[in-house]
Structures are given as C-alpha cells and as structure tokens.
Amino acid sequence: MLKQAKVFRDNQFVQERIMDSNDLERERGITILSKNTSITFNDTKINIIDTPGHSDFGGEVERILNMVEGVLLVVDSVEGPMPQTRFVLKKALEFGHAVIVVVNKIDRPSARPDYVVNSTFELFIELNASDEQCDFQVIYASGIKGKAGLSPENLADDLGPLFESILRCIPGPRIDRDGALQMLATNIEYDEHKGRIAIGRLHAGILCRGMDVRICTSEDECRFGRVRELFVYEKFSRVPAEIVEAGDICAVCGIDDIQIGETIADKSSGKPLPSIQVEEPTVKMAFSINTSPFVGREGKYVTSRNIRDRLYRELERNLAMKVEDGETADTFIVSGRGTLHITILIENMRREGYEFMVGPPKVINKKVNDKLLEPYEISTVEVREEYMGPVVELLGKRRGQMFDMQGVGSEGTVLLKYKIPTRGLLGLRNAILTASRGTAILHTIFDGYGSWAGDITTRDQGSLVAFEDGTSTSYALASSQERGHLFIGPGVDVYKGQVVGIHQRPGDLSLNVCKKKAATNVRSNKEQTVVLDTPLDYSLDDCIEYIQEDELVEVTPKSIRMCKNPKFAKKSGGRS
C-alpha cells in the first residue's frame, strides 16, 4: 500500500516490514507496538495504524481504536481467521467500526477463498456484529505481487480496488469542526530535544501552534499548558504544522507531564473525552535485584532503585501492565496479559543494561462468592495426524478440555481446539514441540475466568545444580552428562546453586562440574579424549517456561542463567 501510494522515492531502499521498526519486532517477526503513518490517494489523506495481532499486546489495540473509523482485517487465503484475530476483531466491532476483509496470499496453490470468507462471516456472527458490519466488503489480494481485486480470479494490476473500497466503505471522520477543542492522548513518545510528545486524534475544534490549552483527566482535575510545537504524519515522517483541523492525527510537544488517556481541551470550556478502558492482566511475575555472586559483572543498572524507576517508566506507555511492590524492598510484582507480554519487557530491559532476576510466571486468580476462579484460554493446536496421540495426552494432563476437532486440507493435519486453564499453558509450547517433533503450531487466546481446575503437574524432571563456585571442566562434565542434559559447556564460570542441566528423573541433584583430574606422577595414563554432548541452548522464553516455583532466571545484558531460589533452600534443607 505504501509503495503504490508513492510514499518512497523510486530509488529509496526500503526494509522488509517497515512498520515493525524496533529490533525485537524484527527478530521475532511480530508487531508489538502500534504505529501510525499516512498515505494520499486521489487527494484524500488516509491515516493507517498498524496494530499487533497477539492478545498479549491487546492494550496497544484497545487504546488506538478510538483514533480510527474502520479496520482492514487481513486473513490468510488458506488458514482463514486465526484465534488471535478474534480478540482484536471483537474490540473493533464493539466500537462499531466498519470492517473490510482482505483475503491475502490469494496466489497460494492451496488457496480456498470461499471457505475463508464463510468462516470469517461465522466469526462475525459469533462476536455479535451488527447487520451492517456482517455485510462486509471482501477484497482478494496478493501482497507480494501488489495486486488486489473484488473476485479471486479477477485481480487488477495494482491495489486500486483496495484503496477505492477504503474510501467507499469506511466513513470520513465523525467530528465537530466548529466545536470546542478536544484531543485524547493515545500514545506517548519521548524525544531528547522536545521532551514528551503526545500523539492522538483531534476529535473537535482546531489546534494551533503556541495555543494555551487545558489538560483534563476527569471533570474536576484540570491543569493548563501550552502547545510549543505541532506535527502531523505525512508518509514516514513527522512534518511540522501550524494548524491541525479536527479528524487528523497529530503529535503535540510542550506539555511535559501529559499521560495516556488525558484530554487536551479548550482553555475556557474544555470537557474531557472518556478515557481508555483496558482489560485486566492475567499473569504476574516477580522481579528482584540480582543476588547471584556474579552480580554487576555485565550490567550497568543493578540496584533496586534503577529497576523500580524503569518498571514505573514502562507503565506510562504500556497500558495493560501493572507494577506493585513485593514483600521485600527489592522485589516488584509485574502483571501483564500473558507471558510473552512480560518477556518482551524483560528482553528490552536486558538490552538497556539492566541486571535482575525474575521468578516463574503465576496466574492471577479471582475470588467471587468465596469460589476460587482462574483464567482460562482457548488454544488451537494444528498437528500432523501421526503426532496427535502424544499431544492430546499432554493437553489432557494439563486439564485441557477438547471441544472441537477437524481435519484440515490435504497435508494431513488436524486442528484441535481446547479450553484450558492458563496455568496449564505455562511451559506448554516446548513440551508440544517435543511431542510433535517440532511440527505443531499452537495459538492461544484469553477466554475468561472459570472455576479452579485442580492441581496440574507441569514438569516431570528435576534440575541438575552446581554445588560449588568455579569454572566447569570437561573432565567433570563427562561424568555429569550421564545424569541428564546440560546447559553449559566446559570453561564456563558457575556458582553454587546455579541450574546447570535437566535431571533425567524427578528431584534435584547436586553435581560437581568443576572437579579437575588428579595430576600425580603415579598416574601416567595418557589423556583420554572426552566426547561431550552439545549443551542445550535455552532462550529467555525457554528459561521462563522451564523454571519451577523454587527457581529464578538471572537476566544480564550478555547472559541468561537459572538458579535455585535461596529463600526456598532453607525450607527443604540437606543435599539431594
């Protein structure tokens, strides 16, 4: 869309997925933050906002839905609407937005557009869409070729039909041009020179540079400020503007203490707009200062004050996240929409030079009428038929209830749908990949709270734990590797209580991975060559999935280690 709207110069180098601009989004191939841009088609300016599809980042979607008048729902021509689509679509329909369904990748050999459009229609009905919304316009497109059309066989040479239906089906801004100024701040950016920049859409009135405004939170609380600079979005950059009219998206500098959800309003008769409502978090993790012997080797920020400031700074932009102080002064409880939501924060902090420890994810339960409720999710697993048995068994152990099963397409895959407690999903991805030899695809979406499902066993094996500080030797690892899978190779610094591998059996086992071969002149036997297995390389996500109640992940800018939580060691006592 951007290429054909002549956003780039002909000779300009354009990266793949240009909207996913930060490093983590590029590495993982997912959208994490909402971003906006604009294109011009036939003298009409169209503002486009790219939003994440994962329900973990639902807060990003909820806050920008009041900036738009309609949505493009992009579905794959083979897979149809994904489980994640449901959440975002539900929110858009609640706002009463017009929807255009774009069936993408129509040039795939196994494309089945009729099935996809029908299953999308069923999804609309399930989500209580109005009659007008259910009568959606369908566009068939191939993004890679840059073609679109109103029927699968008849594609135009460019995306013309798509742009035309956007102008035809999505209404212009419903705004009050002559009313008193109102603008809701839906995003905050920070610039070293300009300070805080509030981004939002003007709902009413006109905003000029240098204007005095009132900032409202609720009816009573108001303060005054002045707009120093104004920017509008054109193509891929912010362009300074003198005046912005209602209906456009703009960025405002000069109000240093503005928060997301506050209204910039007319100085004399300003009224606040309704603030942004965000769903409650479902998973929490404990963050604490690094207490390992290797503290401060790699990180720049290690004290609890550094971590506290960084976590509270995250709350300004990340609406769906909550932070509370923990039991001790150096512990913080961070709650989010899912494990991925919090993992992204951990990864970002790690790259900024922070060093800290995190505990295992726990679900947030509710008590209603003295009954304990826990969050449930709907998970869909796509798996080849031959691996179906182990996967079904795995989900059954974790208290999952199957409510749908269907064969998909020619590849011999089966689609299983389960309702499963969020607790059962923690650490499930790796287990399912192992059971299906890396072929299964797992999607989950938050469903609601239900009654407590009972105990769930998530991990059968214990850990291998180092029982002294030192450097690992290949001599010691050769005998240790018979006890299970190791996470470390030779020549690695370890400390007492560090988890160095997975035990084959239940229960933990303390090992000496640092012992050296006794060198005396009596033993003249020649050096034996030791063949060591390749150590397991666990990423941050894997470590967080792996650890249990009495273990922590130590996160530093260069390494990720796991260790036993010293608080639990006193209770169990003795070496296993």
SEFILO-282550 format. One line per 3 residues: number of its first residue (from 1); for each residue x, y, z of C-alpha. Coordinates in steps of 0.25 Angstrom, whole numbers, always signed. Each point is the difference from the previous one (the first is absolute). Example, Ala and Ser with C-alpha at 12.3 -4.5 7.8 and 13.67 -1.06 7.14 Angstrom:
<rs>
1) +49 -18 +31 | +6 +14 -2;
</rs>
This chain:
<rs>
1) +0 +0 +0 | +11 +9 +4 | +8 -2 -13;
4) -12 +2 -9 | -4 +13 +7 | +14 +5 -4;
7) +5 +1 +14 | +14 -3 -3 | +9 +6 -11;
10) +3 -10 -12 | +14 -2 +4 | -2 -1 +15;
13) +4 -12 +8 | -12 -6 +7 | +1 -10 +11;
16) -9 -12 +1 | -11 +2 +10 | +3 +15 +1;
19) -11 +2 +11 | +7 -10 +9 | +11 +10 +4;
22) +6 -4 +13 | +10 -12 +1 | -8 -9 +8;
25) -11 +1 -11 | +9 -3 -11 | +7 -12 +7;
28) -13 -7 +4 | -8 +4 -12 | -12 +5 +8;
31) -6 +14 +2 | +1 +5 +15 | -3 +15 -1;
34) -11 +7 -7 | +6 +10 -11 | -7 +10 -9;
37) +3 +5 -14 | -8 +7 -11 | -1 -2 -15;
40) -7 +9 -10 | -10 -6 -10 | -7 +9 -10;
43) +2 +12 +8 | -6 -7 +13 | +10 -2 +12;
46) -2 -13 +6 | +6 -3 +14 | +5 -14 +2;
49) +3 -6 +13 | +7 -14 +1 | -4 -7 +12;
52) +5 -14 +7 | -9 -12 -2 | +5 -7 +13;
55) -10 +1 +11 | +12 +2 +9 | +1 +14 -6;
58) -15 +2 +0 | +3 +13 +8 | +6 +6 -12;
61) -12 -3 -8 | -10 +5 +10 | +6 +13 +1;
64) +1 +4 -15 | -14 -5 -4 | -6 +14 +4;
67) +9 +6 -11 | -5 -7 -11 | -14 -1 -8;
70) +2 -14 -6 | +9 -12 -1 | +7 -9 -10;
73) -1 -15 +5 | +11 -7 -8 | -2 -15 +0;
76) +8 -11 -7 | -6 -7 -12 | +2 -14 +5;
79) +0 +1 +15 | -12 +10 +2 | -2 +8 +12;
82) +11 -4 +11 | -4 -1 +15 | +7 +13 +3;
85) -8 +7 -10 | -12 -2 +9 | +4 +10 +11;
88) +4 +11 -9 | -13 -1 -8 | -9 -1 +12;
91) +6 +13 +5 | -2 +7 -14 | -14 -5 -1;
94) -4 +5 +14 | +5 +14 -5 | -10 -1 -12;
97) +11 +1 -10 | -2 -4 -15 | +8 -12 -4;
100) +6 -3 -13 | +5 -15 -1 | +13 -1 -8;
103) +3 -15 -5 | +15 +1 -2 | +9 -10 -6;
106) -11 -4 -10 | +11 -5 -10 | +4 -12 +10;
109) -3 -13 -8 | -9 -6 +11 | -8 +13 +2;
112) -15 -2 +4 | -6 +14 +0 | -14 -4 +1;
115) +2 -8 +13 | +8 +11 +6 | -11 +11 -3;
118) -10 -10 +6 | +8 -2 +13 | +3 +15 +1;
121) -15 +2 -1 | -3 -10 +11 | +10 +7 +9;
124) -7 +13 -2 | -13 -7 +4 | +6 -6 +12;
127) +5 +13 +4 | -14 +7 -1 | +3 +9 -11;
130) -11 +9 -5 | -7 -3 -14 | +8 +12 -6;
133) +13 -6 +5 | -3 -14 -5 | -2 +5 -14;
136) +14 +3 -2 | +8 +3 -12 | +10 -11 -4;
139) +13 +3 -8 | +8 -11 -6 | +15 +4 +0;
142) +14 -5 -2 | +9 +9 +9 | +13 -5 -6;
145) -4 +3 -14 | -7 +13 +4 | -14 -4 -7;
148) -14 +0 +5 | -14 -2 -6 | -14 -3 +4;
151) +0 -14 -4 | +11 -11 +1 | +1 -2 -15;
154) +0 +14 -4 | +11 +8 +7 | +4 +14 -5;
157) +14 +4 -3 | +2 +8 +13 | -7 +2 +13;
160) -10 +10 -6 | -13 -8 +4 | +5 +0 +14;
163) +2 +15 +1 | -13 +2 -7 | -8 -9 +10;
166) +7 +7 +12 | -5 +14 -5 | -14 -7 -3;
169) -2 -8 +12 | +7 +7 +12 | -7 +13 +4;
172) +7 +13 +1 | +3 +5 +14 | -12 +3 +8;
175) +4 +13 +7 | -4 +13 +4 | +8 +10 -8;
178) -5 +13 +7 | -1 -6 +14 | +9 +2 +12;
181) +14 -6 -2 | +1 -15 +5 | +11 -9 -2;
184) +3 -14 +7 | +14 -3 +2 | +1 -15 -4;
187) +15 -1 -1 | +12 +6 +6 | +14 +1 -6;
190) +13 +6 +6 | +10 +9 -8 | +13 +4 +6;
193) -2 +14 -5 | -15 +2 +0 | -3 -8 +13;
196) -14 -7 +1 | -8 -1 -13 | -15 -3 +1;
199) -6 -7 -12 | -15 +0 -3 | -11 +3 -9;
202) -7 +14 +1 | -15 -3 +3 | -5 +14 -1;
205) +5 +14 -3 | +13 +5 -5 | +14 +0 +7;
208) +10 +10 -4 | +15 +2 +4 | +2 +8 +12;
211) -14 -1 +5 | -3 -1 +15 | -8 -12 +4;
214) -7 -8 +11 | +5 -14 +4 | -12 -8 +6;
217) +0 -13 +7 | -14 -1 +6 | -10 +11 +1;
220) +6 +7 +12 | +15 -2 -2 | +6 +10 -10;
223) +13 +7 -3 | +5 +9 -10 | +11 -1 -11;
226) +5 +6 -13 | +2 -7 -13 | +14 +3 -4;
229) +1 -8 -13 | -10 -7 -9 | +3 -12 -9;
232) -9 -8 -10 | +4 -13 -6 | +3 +0 -15;
235) +6 -12 -6 | +10 -5 +9 | +4 +12 +8;
238) -6 +11 +9 | -2 +13 -7 | -1 +13 +8;
241) -14 +7 -1 | -5 +13 +4 | -15 -4 +1;
244) -7 -14 +1 | -14 -2 -3 | -10 -10 +7;
247) +1 -14 -6 | +15 -1 -2 | +11 -7 +8;
250) +10 +9 +6 | +12 +1 +10 | +1 +11 +10;
253) +12 +5 +8 | +1 +9 +12 | -8 -7 +10;
256) +10 -7 +8 | -9 -8 +10 | -11 -5 -9;
259) -4 -15 +2 | -7 -9 -10 | -15 +1 +2;
262) +0 +15 +3 | -7 +10 -9 | +6 +13 -6;
265) -12 +9 +0 | -5 +15 -2 | +6 +9 +11;
268) -13 +7 +3 | -11 -11 -2 | +8 -13 -1;
271) -7 -13 +3 | +8 -13 +2 | -3 -12 -10;
274) -3 -14 +6 | +14 -6 +4 | +5 -13 -6;
277) -5 -13 +6 | +10 -12 +0 | -3 -14 +4;
280) +6 -6 +13 | +13 -7 +0 | +0 -16 +2;
283) +15 -3 +3 | +10 +5 +10 | +15 -2 +3;
286) +9 +5 +11 | +12 +9 -4 | +11 +1 +10;
289) +14 +5 +1 | +11 -9 -4 | +5 -8 +12;
292) +10 -10 -7 | +15 +1 +2 | +2 +5 -14;
295) -8 +13 +3 | +5 +13 -7 | +9 -8 -10;
298) -7 +4 -12 | -12 +10 +3 | +0 +15 +2;
301) -12 +1 +8 | -1 -10 +12 | -6 +7 +12;
304) -15 -1 +4 | -2 +14 -2 | +5 -1 -15;
307) -10 -11 -2 | -11 +7 +7 | +1 +12 -9;
310) +1 -8 -13 | -12 -8 +4 | -9 +12 +4;
313) +5 +7 -13 | -5 -12 -8 | -14 +3 +6;
316) -1 +13 -7 | +0 -6 -14 | -5 -15 +3;
319) -14 +2 +4 | -4 -15 +2 | +12 -2 +10;
322) +0 +2 +15 | +11 +1 +10 | -1 -2 +15;
325) +11 +0 +11 | +2 -14 +5 | +2 -6 +14;
328) +14 +6 +2 | +6 +13 -5 | +8 -6 -11;
331) -12 -8 -7 | -10 +5 -9 | -13 -7 -6;
334) -2 +2 -14 | -13 -4 -6 | -3 -1 -15;
337) -10 -6 -10 | +9 -13 -3 | +14 -5 +2;
340) +4 +6 -14 | -4 +14 +5 | +9 +0 +12;
343) +11 -8 -7 | +1 +12 -11 | +2 +10 +12;
346) +11 -9 +6 | +7 -1 -13 | -1 +15 -2;
349) +6 +3 +14 | +11 -10 -2 | +4 +7 -13;
352) +0 +13 +7 | +10 -5 +10 | -8 -4 +12;
355) +3 -12 +8 | -10 -7 +9 | -7 -13 +3;
358) -14 -5 -4 | -9 -11 +7 | -9 -10 -8;
361) -13 +6 -6 | -12 -2 +9 | -15 +2 -4;
364) -8 +11 +7 | -12 -7 +6 | -13 +6 +5;
367) -9 -2 +11 | -15 +1 -2 | -10 -4 +10;
370) +11 -8 +8 | +2 -8 -13 | +14 +0 -6;
373) +0 +3 -15 | +12 -1 -9 | +2 +6 -14;
376) -3 -10 -12 | +5 +1 -14 | -5 -6 -13;
379) +12 -6 -7 | +0 -6 -14 | +11 -10 -4;
382) +3 -4 -14 | +7 -13 +0 | +3 -11 -10;
385) -8 -13 +2 | +11 -9 +4 | +4 +9 +12;
388) -15 +2 +4 | +1 -10 +12 | +11 +6 +8;
391) -5 +14 -2 | -14 -4 +5 | +6 -7 +12;
394) +8 +12 +3 | -12 +10 +0 | -8 -10 +8;
397) +10 -1 +11 | +0 +16 +1 | -15 -1 +2;
400) -4 +4 -14 | -14 -3 -6 | -1 -2 -15;
403) -13 +6 -6 | +3 -1 -15 | +9 -8 -9;
406) +0 +0 -15 | +9 -4 -11 | +7 +11 -8;
409) +3 +0 -15 | +9 -10 -8 | +12 +0 +9;
412) -6 -10 +10 | +0 +10 +12 | -11 +0 +11;
415) -5 +12 +7 | -3 -2 +15 | -7 +11 +8;
418) +1 +0 +15 | -5 +8 +12 | +12 -1 +9;
421) +4 +7 +13 | +11 +11 -2 | +8 -8 +10;
424) +1 -12 -9 | +5 +9 -11 | +12 +5 +7;
427) +12 -9 -5 | -9 -7 -10 | +6 +5 -13;
430) +13 -7 +1 | -7 -13 +5 | -9 +0 -12;
433) +11 +3 -10 | +8 -12 +6 | -12 -9 +0;
436) -3 +3 -15 | +15 +1 -4 | -1 +15 -3;
439) -12 +0 -9 | -12 +4 +8 | -5 +14 +0;
442) -6 +6 +13 | -9 +12 +1 | -7 +5 +13;
445) -10 +11 +3 | -5 +4 +14 | -14 -5 +1;
448) -5 +4 +15 | +0 -4 +14 | -5 -14 +4;
451) +0 -9 +13 | +14 -5 +5 | +4 -12 -8;
454) +8 -7 +11 | +15 -4 +0 | +8 +0 -12;
457) +13 -7 -2 | +9 +8 -10 | +14 -6 +1;
460) +4 -14 +3 | +15 +1 +1 | +8 +7 +10;
463) +12 +9 -2 | +15 -2 +1 | +6 +10 +9;
466) +15 +4 +2 | +4 -1 +14 | +12 +9 +0;
469) +6 +12 -6 | +10 -1 -11 | +3 -3 -15;
472) -6 -12 -7 | +10 -11 -5 | -3 -10 -11;
475) +5 -11 +9 | -11 +3 +10 | -10 +2 -11;
478) +3 -13 -6 | -5 -7 +12 | -12 +10 +3;
481) -6 -2 -14 | -4 -14 +4 | -10 +6 +10;
484) -8 +8 -10 | +1 +12 -11 | +10 +11 +4;
487) -2 +15 -3 | +15 +3 +1 | +13 -4 -7;
490) +14 +0 +5 | +7 +13 +5 | -13 +6 +5;
493) +0 +8 +13 | -11 -6 +9 | -4 +3 +15;
496) -6 -9 +11 | -15 -2 -3 | +1 +3 -15;
499) -9 -9 -8 | +10 -7 -10 | -9 -10 -6;
502) -13 -8 +0 | +0 -13 +8 | -6 -13 -6;
505) -8 -3 +12 | -9 +8 +9 | +7 +7 +12;
508) +12 +9 -1 | +15 -5 +0 | +12 +8 +5;
511) +12 -2 -9 | +15 +4 +0 | +2 +5 -14;
514) +13 +7 +4 | +9 -12 +5 | +13 -1 -7;
517) +8 -13 -3 | +9 -4 +11 | +14 +2 -6;
520) +11 -8 +7 | +12 -7 -6 | -5 -13 +4;
523) -11 +0 -10 | +7 +0 -13 | -12 -4 -8;
526) -2 +9 -13 | -10 +10 -1 | -13 -6 -5;
529) -8 +8 -10 | -14 +4 +5 | -12 +1 -9;
532) -10 +10 +6 | -14 +1 -4 | -4 +14 -6;
535) -6 +8 +12 | -14 +4 -1 | -2 +15 -5;
538) -12 +6 +7 | -5 +13 -4 | -6 +10 +10;
541) -14 -5 -3 | +4 -15 +2 | +6 +3 +13;
544) -12 +7 +5 | -8 -12 -4 | +9 -10 +6;
547) +2 +6 +14 | -8 -5 +12 | -5 +6 +13;
550) +13 +0 +7 | +9 +5 -12 | +3 +13 -6;
553) +5 +5 -13 | +12 +9 +1 | +0 +10 -11;
556) +12 +9 -4 | +3 +7 -13 | +9 -11 -5;
559) -5 -13 +6 | -12 -7 +6 | +2 -10 +11;
562) -9 -8 +9 | +2 -2 +15 | -7 -5 +12;
565) -7 +10 +8 | +8 +1 +14 | -13 +3 +7;
568) -5 -14 -3 | +13 -7 +4 | -2 +3 +15;
571) -13 -7 +0 | +4 -13 -7 | +14 -2 +7;
574) +10 -10 -4 | +6 -4 -13 | -8 -9 -9;
</rs>
